[in-house]
Amino acid sequence: MAHSPVRAMDSAILAVVLTGFVASTYGFGVYLFANLVVDMRRDIGFDYTTVGIITGGAQIGFLVFSSVTSYISRFFEGWKISLVSTVITTLALLGLSVSNDIWLSGGLLILLGGCSASVYIPLAEIVTKGFSPGNRSRVMGLISSGTSYGVFINGLLVSFLTLHGGWRSIWLTAGLISLALCFIAFFLLRNMGGEPSVDVQKQSAAQPVAEGSWLSKSLYSIWAIAFLNGVTLLPFQTYLAPYLRDELGVSVATTGFIWTTIGAVGMASGFLVGWIADKVGVRTALLMCFFSAGLASLLVFAFSDVAVFYVSAFLFALAFYPIFGLVPSYIGQIVPVSRLTQAFGIANVLIGLGGVCGNFLGGLSKDMTGSFSSVYIAVSLLLFLQFAMVFILRKSKASE
């Protein structure tokens, strides 16, 4: 870490804090509401149509904030955008702990959905500036697994606090955890306002920032891959439980354990695959992930055995979390650091749009064919298409 602007110990703490950012914004801000909606409905009073409006609004917020973050990154440093967004997330979480109005709560939840984008998008720039090239992929892999850590903490909070303190205490605890992260992050991230690292200076010298010079065939290709990530990976998750329970008759408990497998493997897969990417290159790691996810979807389509579903869950989790760290890692290798947040912001918008399209087409396919099996064969084929598209990406001298 000799060329990094932060010391080795600070770098380790920073990696944990950035992972905490994702755990807070995605784990708490996006997924905690689903765990608390029953208790909140009982106390505040609202119907499931309102829940649909709020969750749909959160997705719109994600897309809007992705676009805005991509634009304002030209005027503000990435660490400032990410930190301010986490502060807003903290305030929204604390606000939910005291809100008695569903529309105020809904507005805060939509804001949380937007902040999940504006926190995550600048992280590629922060990692590029704060870590040496040999460590960036594993750090981004760890960060991309932050969601699984957040969801795991959600489970603990719900288990221990629902009966003792109620749902408001859970929002309050999540907000206080996020607040602590903000304080630690401020003292680490403010150092990034100084001179860029030697590695970043070399990259900037090698990659001029003239208008249009940062665009390339490889960048367009990784953007296309990002869109297909949304089309394939998000519907795989969305329709897995309905397919297993409603169509194949798998029990609630078994389906829950299969989901637990995805979460447990995901907590380690981001860092593990990121470490592999630092050793053998991001392109090779992407090939491994798309093959693993494609095989997972093919197994769901081809078999109806519970043991196979566990294997599929393992293969999917091995790929799902790392992919969302490998995409910004690759973009960081081919785009000047001054354009990195903008480039990844566009990728994030495309992932969101892909998820909307994939989920809609998946539901439409179920209604038209009467089965989710067509969804999983289509997802498998598209994932193997992405596997082939990786060969279009050029090798980066930074790490390959």
MIDO-474345 format. One record per residue (C-alpha): residue in one letter; y, x negated, z. Coordinates in steps of 0.2 Angstrom, whole numbers. Example, Ala and Ser with C-alpha at 12.3 -4.5 7.8 and 13.67 -1.06 7.14 Angstrom:
residues 2
<node r="A" py="-22" px="-62" pz="39"/>
<node r="S" py="-5" px="-68" pz="36"/>
This chain:
residues 400
<node r="M" py="0" px="0" pz="0"/>
<node r="A" py="11" px="-15" pz="-2"/>
<node r="H" py="22" px="-7" pz="-15"/>
<node r="S" py="23" px="10" pz="-7"/>
<node r="P" py="40" px="15" pz="1"/>
<node r="V" py="31" px="20" pz="17"/>
<node r="R" py="20" px="10" pz="28"/>
<node r="A" py="1" px="12" pz="28"/>
<node r="M" py="1" px="22" pz="45"/>
<node r="D" py="15" px="33" pz="39"/>
<node r="S" py="6" px="36" pz="22"/>
<node r="A" py="-9" px="42" pz="31"/>
<node r="I" py="1" px="54" pz="42"/>
<node r="L" py="11" px="59" pz="26"/>
<node r="A" py="-5" px="64" pz="17"/>
<node r="V" py="-11" px="74" pz="32"/>
<node r="V" py="7" px="83" pz="33"/>
<node r="L" py="7" px="87" pz="15"/>
<node r="T" py="-11" px="94" pz="16"/>
<node r="G" py="-3" px="104" pz="31"/>
<node r="F" py="10" px="110" pz="19"/>
<node r="V" py="-3" px="118" pz="8"/>
<node r="A" py="-13" px="124" pz="22"/>
<node r="S" py="2" px="133" pz="29"/>
<node r="T" py="9" px="140" pz="13"/>
<node r="Y" py="-8" px="145" pz="5"/>
<node r="G" py="-19" px="147" pz="20"/>
<node r="F" py="-6" px="156" pz="31"/>
<node r="G" py="6" px="163" pz="18"/>
<node r="V" py="-6" px="169" pz="5"/>
<node r="Y" py="-22" px="173" pz="13"/>
<node r="L" py="-19" px="177" pz="32"/>
<node r="F" py="-12" px="195" pz="27"/>
<node r="A" py="-29" px="200" pz="20"/>
<node r="N" py="-37" px="196" pz="37"/>
<node r="L" py="-23" px="205" pz="47"/>
<node r="V" py="-20" px="220" pz="36"/>
<node r="V" py="-32" px="232" pz="45"/>
<node r="D" py="-23" px="229" pz="62"/>
<node r="M" py="-6" px="229" pz="54"/>
<node r="R" py="-9" px="246" pz="46"/>
<node r="R" py="-14" px="253" pz="63"/>
<node r="D" py="2" px="248" pz="71"/>
<node r="I" py="15" px="249" pz="58"/>
<node r="G" py="7" px="263" pz="47"/>
<node r="F" py="5" px="260" pz="28"/>
<node r="D" py="-7" px="264" pz="14"/>
<node r="Y" py="-17" px="253" pz="2"/>
<node r="T" py="-6" px="257" pz="-12"/>
<node r="T" py="8" px="248" pz="-2"/>
<node r="V" py="-4" px="234" pz="0"/>
<node r="G" py="-7" px="233" pz="-19"/>
<node r="I" py="12" px="233" pz="-22"/>
<node r="I" py="14" px="219" pz="-9"/>
<node r="T" py="0" px="208" pz="-16"/>
<node r="G" py="6" px="211" pz="-34"/>
<node r="G" py="24" px="207" pz="-29"/>
<node r="A" py="17" px="190" pz="-21"/>
<node r="Q" py="9" px="185" pz="-37"/>
<node r="I" py="26" px="189" pz="-47"/>
<node r="G" py="35" px="179" pz="-33"/>
<node r="F" py="23" px="164" pz="-37"/>
<node r="L" py="27" px="165" pz="-55"/>
<node r="V" py="46" px="167" pz="-53"/>
<node r="F" py="47" px="153" pz="-40"/>
<node r="S" py="36" px="141" pz="-51"/>
<node r="S" py="48" px="144" pz="-65"/>
<node r="V" py="64" px="141" pz="-54"/>
<node r="T" py="56" px="126" pz="-46"/>
<node r="S" py="52" px="118" pz="-63"/>
<node r="Y" py="71" px="121" pz="-68"/>
<node r="I" py="80" px="115" pz="-52"/>
<node r="S" py="69" px="99" pz="-51"/>
<node r="R" py="81" px="92" pz="-63"/>
<node r="F" py="95" px="93" pz="-50"/>
<node r="F" py="86" px="91" pz="-33"/>
<node r="E" py="73" px="78" pz="-27"/>
<node r="G" py="55" px="85" pz="-25"/>
<node r="W" py="53" px="81" pz="-7"/>
<node r="K" py="69" px="92" pz="-3"/>
<node r="I" py="62" px="107" pz="-13"/>
<node r="S" py="45" px="106" pz="-4"/>
<node r="L" py="52" px="104" pz="13"/>
<node r="V" py="65" px="118" pz="12"/>
<node r="S" py="52" px="129" pz="5"/>
<node r="T" py="41" px="125" pz="20"/>
<node r="V" py="55" px="129" pz="31"/>
<node r="I" py="57" px="146" pz="23"/>
<node r="T" py="39" px="148" pz="24"/>
<node r="T" py="40" px="145" pz="43"/>
<node r="L" py="54" px="157" pz="45"/>
<node r="A" py="44" px="171" pz="36"/>
<node r="L" py="29" px="168" pz="46"/>
<node r="L" py="39" px="170" pz="62"/>
<node r="G" py="48" px="185" pz="55"/>
<node r="L" py="31" px="193" pz="52"/>
<node r="S" py="27" px="191" pz="70"/>
<node r="V" py="42" px="203" pz="75"/>
<node r="S" py="44" px="214" pz="60"/>
<node r="N" py="41" px="233" pz="63"/>
<node r="D" py="45" px="239" pz="45"/>
<node r="I" py="32" px="237" pz="32"/>
<node r="W" py="45" px="234" pz="18"/>
<node r="L" py="53" px="220" pz="28"/>
<node r="S" py="35" px="213" pz="31"/>
<node r="G" py="32" px="216" pz="12"/>
<node r="G" py="47" px="206" pz="7"/>
<node r="L" py="43" px="192" pz="18"/>
<node r="L" py="25" px="192" pz="11"/>
<node r="I" py="32" px="191" pz="-7"/>
<node r="L" py="43" px="177" pz="-1"/>
<node r="L" py="28" px="168" pz="5"/>
<node r="G" py="19" px="170" pz="-11"/>
<node r="G" py="34" px="162" pz="-20"/>
<node r="C" py="36" px="148" pz="-8"/>
<node r="S" py="17" px="144" pz="-10"/>
<node r="A" py="23" px="138" pz="-28"/>
<node r="S" py="39" px="129" pz="-23"/>
<node r="V" py="30" px="119" pz="-10"/>
<node r="Y" py="16" px="114" pz="-20"/>
<node r="I" py="24" px="109" pz="-37"/>
<node r="P" py="34" px="95" pz="-30"/>
<node r="L" py="20" px="87" pz="-21"/>
<node r="A" py="14" px="77" pz="-37"/>
<node r="E" py="31" px="69" pz="-37"/>
<node r="I" py="31" px="65" pz="-19"/>
<node r="V" py="13" px="58" pz="-20"/>
<node r="T" py="19" px="47" pz="-35"/>
<node r="K" py="33" px="40" pz="-26"/>
<node r="G" py="25" px="38" pz="-9"/>
<node r="F" py="7" px="31" pz="-13"/>
<node r="S" py="1" px="17" pz="-24"/>
<node r="P" py="-8" px="21" pz="-40"/>
<node r="G" py="-25" px="17" pz="-33"/>
<node r="N" py="-24" px="31" pz="-19"/>
<node r="R" py="-14" px="45" pz="-28"/>
<node r="S" py="-29" px="55" pz="-34"/>
<node r="R" py="-38" px="55" pz="-18"/>
<node r="V" py="-22" px="60" pz="-9"/>
<node r="M" py="-19" px="74" pz="-22"/>
<node r="G" py="-37" px="79" pz="-20"/>
<node r="L" py="-35" px="80" pz="-1"/>
<node r="I" py="-19" px="90" pz="-3"/>
<node r="S" py="-27" px="102" pz="-15"/>
<node r="S" py="-41" px="106" pz="-2"/>
<node r="G" py="-27" px="111" pz="10"/>
<node r="T" py="-30" px="129" pz="6"/>
<node r="S" py="-48" px="128" pz="13"/>
<node r="Y" py="-42" px="120" pz="29"/>
<node r="G" py="-29" px="134" pz="31"/>
<node r="V" py="-42" px="148" pz="28"/>
<node r="F" py="-53" px="139" pz="41"/>
<node r="I" py="-39" px="139" pz="54"/>
<node r="N" py="-36" px="157" pz="49"/>
<node r="G" py="-53" px="161" pz="55"/>
<node r="L" py="-51" px="153" pz="71"/>
<node r="L" py="-34" px="161" pz="75"/>
<node r="V" py="-41" px="178" pz="70"/>
<node r="S" py="-57" px="176" pz="81"/>
<node r="F" py="-48" px="170" pz="96"/>
<node r="L" py="-31" px="179" pz="96"/>
<node r="T" py="-34" px="196" pz="89"/>
<node r="L" py="-42" px="203" pz="105"/>
<node r="H" py="-31" px="192" pz="117"/>
<node r="G" py="-14" px="192" pz="109"/>
<node r="G" py="-15" px="204" pz="94"/>
<node r="W" py="-10" px="201" pz="76"/>
<node r="R" py="8" px="197" pz="80"/>
<node r="S" py="3" px="182" pz="90"/>
<node r="I" py="-7" px="175" pz="75"/>
<node r="W" py="8" px="176" pz="64"/>
<node r="L" py="18" px="168" pz="78"/>
<node r="T" py="5" px="154" pz="80"/>
<node r="A" py="5" px="151" pz="61"/>
<node r="G" py="24" px="149" pz="61"/>
<node r="L" py="24" px="137" pz="76"/>
<node r="I" py="11" px="126" pz="67"/>
<node r="S" py="21" px="126" pz="51"/>
<node r="L" py="37" px="122" pz="61"/>
<node r="A" py="29" px="107" pz="69"/>
<node r="L" py="24" px="101" pz="51"/>
<node r="C" py="42" px="103" pz="45"/>
<node r="F" py="49" px="92" pz="59"/>
<node r="I" py="36" px="78" pz="56"/>
<node r="A" py="38" px="79" pz="37"/>
<node r="F" py="57" px="77" pz="38"/>
<node r="F" py="56" px="60" pz="46"/>
<node r="L" py="44" px="54" pz="34"/>
<node r="L" py="50" px="62" pz="18"/>
<node r="R" py="69" px="57" pz="20"/>
<node r="N" py="64" px="39" pz="17"/>
<node r="M" py="60" px="44" pz="-1"/>
<node r="G" py="78" px="46" pz="-4"/>
<node r="G" py="80" px="27" pz="-5"/>
<node r="E" py="74" px="15" pz="-18"/>
<node r="P" py="59" px="20" pz="-28"/>
<node r="S" py="43" px="9" pz="-26"/>
<node r="V" py="40" px="-5" pz="-37"/>
<node r="D" py="26" px="5" pz="-46"/>
<node r="V" py="37" px="19" pz="-50"/>
<node r="Q" py="51" px="7" pz="-56"/>
<node r="K" py="38" px="0" pz="-68"/>
<node r="Q" py="32" px="17" pz="-74"/>
<node r="S" py="50" px="22" pz="-77"/>
<node r="A" py="54" px="7" pz="-87"/>
<node r="A" py="38" px="9" pz="-97"/>
<node r="Q" py="42" px="28" pz="-100"/>
<node r="P" py="60" px="31" pz="-106"/>
<node r="V" py="67" px="48" pz="-100"/>
<node r="A" py="76" px="52" pz="-116"/>
<node r="E" py="76" px="71" pz="-120"/>
<node r="G" py="59" px="76" pz="-127"/>
<node r="S" py="52" px="58" pz="-125"/>
<node r="W" py="41" px="65" pz="-110"/>
<node r="L" py="33" px="77" pz="-121"/>
<node r="S" py="16" px="72" pz="-129"/>
<node r="K" py="0" px="79" pz="-136"/>
<node r="S" py="-9" px="75" pz="-120"/>
<node r="L" py="4" px="84" pz="-110"/>
<node r="Y" py="2" px="100" pz="-121"/>
<node r="S" py="-17" px="98" pz="-119"/>
<node r="I" py="-16" px="97" pz="-100"/>
<node r="W" py="-5" px="112" pz="-100"/>
<node r="A" py="-18" px="122" pz="-111"/>
<node r="I" py="-31" px="116" pz="-99"/>
<node r="A" py="-21" px="122" pz="-84"/>
<node r="F" py="-19" px="139" pz="-92"/>
<node r="L" py="-38" px="140" pz="-95"/>
<node r="N" py="-41" px="135" pz="-76"/>
<node r="G" py="-32" px="151" pz="-71"/>
<node r="V" py="-42" px="161" pz="-84"/>
<node r="T" py="-59" px="154" pz="-78"/>
<node r="L" py="-58" px="148" pz="-60"/>
<node r="L" py="-48" px="163" pz="-52"/>
<node r="P" py="-59" px="177" pz="-59"/>
<node r="F" py="-75" px="167" pz="-54"/>
<node r="Q" py="-69" px="169" pz="-36"/>
<node r="T" py="-61" px="187" pz="-38"/>
<node r="Y" py="-77" px="195" pz="-44"/>
<node r="L" py="-90" px="185" pz="-35"/>
<node r="A" py="-92" px="196" pz="-20"/>
<node r="P" py="-91" px="213" pz="-30"/>
<node r="Y" py="-104" px="206" pz="-42"/>
<node r="L" py="-116" px="200" pz="-28"/>
<node r="R" py="-114" px="216" pz="-17"/>
<node r="D" py="-111" px="230" pz="-28"/>
<node r="E" py="-121" px="225" pz="-43"/>
<node r="L" py="-135" px="214" pz="-37"/>
<node r="G" py="-137" px="222" pz="-19"/>
<node r="V" py="-134" px="206" pz="-9"/>
<node r="S" py="-131" px="209" pz="9"/>
<node r="V" py="-113" px="208" pz="17"/>
<node r="A" py="-119" px="194" pz="28"/>
<node r="T" py="-127" px="184" pz="14"/>
<node r="T" py="-112" px="186" pz="3"/>
<node r="G" py="-101" px="180" pz="18"/>
<node r="F" py="-112" px="164" pz="20"/>
<node r="I" py="-111" px="160" pz="1"/>
<node r="W" py="-92" px="161" pz="3"/>
<node r="T" py="-93" px="150" pz="19"/>
<node r="T" py="-102" px="138" pz="8"/>
<node r="I" py="-88" px="137" pz="-4"/>
<node r="G" py="-75" px="135" pz="10"/>
<node r="A" py="-85" px="121" pz="19"/>
<node r="V" py="-89" px="111" pz="3"/>
<node r="G" py="-71" px="113" pz="-2"/>
<node r="M" py="-64" px="105" pz="14"/>
<node r="A" py="-72" px="89" pz="8"/>
<node r="S" py="-73" px="90" pz="-11"/>
<node r="G" py="-55" px="87" pz="-14"/>
<node r="F" py="-54" px="70" pz="-6"/>
<node r="L" py="-71" px="65" pz="-12"/>
<node r="V" py="-68" px="69" pz="-30"/>
<node r="G" py="-50" px="62" pz="-29"/>
<node r="W" py="-58" px="45" pz="-22"/>
<node r="I" py="-70" px="45" pz="-37"/>
<node r="A" py="-55" px="48" pz="-49"/>
<node r="D" py="-46" px="33" pz="-41"/>
<node r="K" py="-62" px="23" pz="-45"/>
<node r="V" py="-67" px="29" pz="-62"/>
<node r="G" py="-52" px="38" pz="-69"/>
<node r="V" py="-45" px="56" pz="-69"/>
<node r="R" py="-52" px="60" pz="-85"/>
<node r="T" py="-70" px="56" pz="-80"/>
<node r="A" py="-67" px="66" pz="-64"/>
<node r="L" py="-61" px="81" pz="-74"/>
<node r="L" py="-76" px="80" pz="-85"/>
<node r="M" py="-87" px="80" pz="-69"/>
<node r="C" py="-78" px="95" pz="-62"/>
<node r="F" py="-78" px="106" pz="-78"/>
<node r="F" py="-97" px="102" pz="-80"/>
<node r="S" py="-100" px="107" pz="-62"/>
<node r="A" py="-90" px="123" pz="-63"/>
<node r="G" py="-97" px="128" pz="-80"/>
<node r="L" py="-115" px="126" pz="-73"/>
<node r="A" py="-111" px="136" pz="-58"/>
<node r="S" py="-105" px="150" pz="-68"/>
<node r="L" py="-120" px="149" pz="-79"/>
<node r="L" py="-131" px="150" pz="-64"/>
<node r="V" py="-123" px="166" pz="-58"/>
<node r="F" py="-125" px="174" pz="-75"/>
<node r="A" py="-143" px="168" pz="-78"/>
<node r="F" py="-151" px="171" pz="-61"/>
<node r="S" py="-152" px="184" pz="-47"/>
<node r="D" py="-159" px="173" pz="-34"/>
<node r="V" py="-150" px="171" pz="-17"/>
<node r="A" py="-155" px="152" pz="-16"/>
<node r="V" py="-147" px="149" pz="-34"/>
<node r="F" py="-131" px="158" pz="-28"/>
<node r="Y" py="-130" px="145" pz="-14"/>
<node r="V" py="-132" px="131" pz="-27"/>
<node r="S" py="-119" px="139" pz="-38"/>
<node r="A" py="-107" px="141" pz="-23"/>
<node r="F" py="-109" px="122" pz="-19"/>
<node r="L" py="-106" px="117" pz="-38"/>
<node r="F" py="-91" px="128" pz="-39"/>
<node r="A" py="-83" px="122" pz="-23"/>
<node r="L" py="-87" px="104" pz="-28"/>
<node r="A" py="-75" px="107" pz="-44"/>
<node r="F" py="-63" px="121" pz="-39"/>
<node r="Y" py="-52" px="112" pz="-26"/>
<node r="P" py="-52" px="95" pz="-34"/>
<node r="I" py="-47" px="102" pz="-51"/>
<node r="F" py="-30" px="108" pz="-44"/>
<node r="G" py="-27" px="90" pz="-38"/>
<node r="L" py="-33" px="81" pz="-53"/>
<node r="V" py="-21" px="91" pz="-65"/>
<node r="P" py="-5" px="85" pz="-56"/>
<node r="S" py="-13" px="68" pz="-54"/>
<node r="Y" py="-15" px="66" pz="-73"/>
<node r="I" py="2" px="73" pz="-77"/>
<node r="G" py="9" px="60" pz="-65"/>
<node r="Q" py="1" px="46" pz="-76"/>
<node r="I" py="8" px="52" pz="-92"/>
<node r="V" py="25" px="59" pz="-87"/>
<node r="P" py="41" px="49" pz="-80"/>
<node r="V" py="43" px="53" pz="-62"/>
<node r="S" py="60" px="61" pz="-65"/>
<node r="R" py="51" px="74" pz="-76"/>
<node r="L" py="36" px="76" pz="-65"/>
<node r="T" py="40" px="91" pz="-55"/>
<node r="Q" py="46" px="100" pz="-71"/>
<node r="A" py="30" px="96" pz="-80"/>
<node r="F" py="19" px="102" pz="-66"/>
<node r="G" py="30" px="117" pz="-63"/>
<node r="I" py="26" px="123" pz="-81"/>
<node r="A" py="8" px="119" pz="-78"/>
<node r="N" py="8" px="130" pz="-62"/>
<node r="V" py="16" px="144" pz="-71"/>
<node r="L" py="2" px="143" pz="-84"/>
<node r="I" py="-11" px="143" pz="-71"/>
<node r="G" py="-3" px="159" pz="-63"/>
<node r="L" py="-2" px="168" pz="-80"/>
<node r="G" py="-20" px="162" pz="-84"/>
<node r="G" py="-26" px="170" pz="-67"/>
<node r="V" py="-17" px="186" pz="-71"/>
<node r="C" py="-25" px="187" pz="-89"/>
<node r="G" py="-42" px="182" pz="-82"/>
<node r="N" py="-43" px="194" pz="-68"/>
<node r="F" py="-37" px="208" pz="-80"/>
<node r="L" py="-49" px="204" pz="-94"/>
<node r="G" py="-63" px="202" pz="-81"/>
<node r="G" py="-60" px="220" pz="-74"/>
<node r="L" py="-59" px="227" pz="-91"/>
<node r="S" py="-75" px="219" pz="-96"/>
<node r="K" py="-84" px="226" pz="-81"/>
<node r="D" py="-77" px="244" pz="-86"/>
<node r="M" py="-82" px="242" pz="-104"/>
<node r="T" py="-100" px="234" pz="-101"/>
<node r="G" py="-104" px="240" pz="-84"/>
<node r="S" py="-108" px="223" pz="-78"/>
<node r="F" py="-99" px="207" pz="-71"/>
<node r="S" py="-112" px="197" pz="-80"/>
<node r="S" py="-102" px="196" pz="-96"/>
<node r="V" py="-87" px="189" pz="-85"/>
<node r="Y" py="-98" px="174" pz="-79"/>
<node r="I" py="-105" px="169" pz="-96"/>
<node r="A" py="-87" px="170" pz="-103"/>
<node r="V" py="-81" px="159" pz="-89"/>
<node r="S" py="-95" px="147" pz="-92"/>
<node r="L" py="-92" px="145" pz="-110"/>
<node r="L" py="-73" px="143" pz="-107"/>
<node r="L" py="-76" px="129" pz="-94"/>
<node r="F" py="-87" px="120" pz="-106"/>
<node r="L" py="-73" px="121" pz="-119"/>
<node r="Q" py="-62" px="113" pz="-106"/>
<node r="F" py="-75" px="100" pz="-104"/>
<node r="A" py="-73" px="96" pz="-122"/>
<node r="M" py="-54" px="97" pz="-122"/>
<node r="V" py="-53" px="83" pz="-109"/>
<node r="F" py="-58" px="71" pz="-123"/>
<node r="I" py="-42" px="75" pz="-131"/>
<node r="L" py="-32" px="68" pz="-116"/>
<node r="R" py="-27" px="50" pz="-119"/>
<node r="K" py="-32" px="37" pz="-106"/>
<node r="S" py="-18" px="31" pz="-94"/>
<node r="K" py="-16" px="13" pz="-91"/>
<node r="A" py="-11" px="17" pz="-74"/>
<node r="S" py="-28" px="20" pz="-68"/>
<node r="E" py="-41" px="20" pz="-82"/>
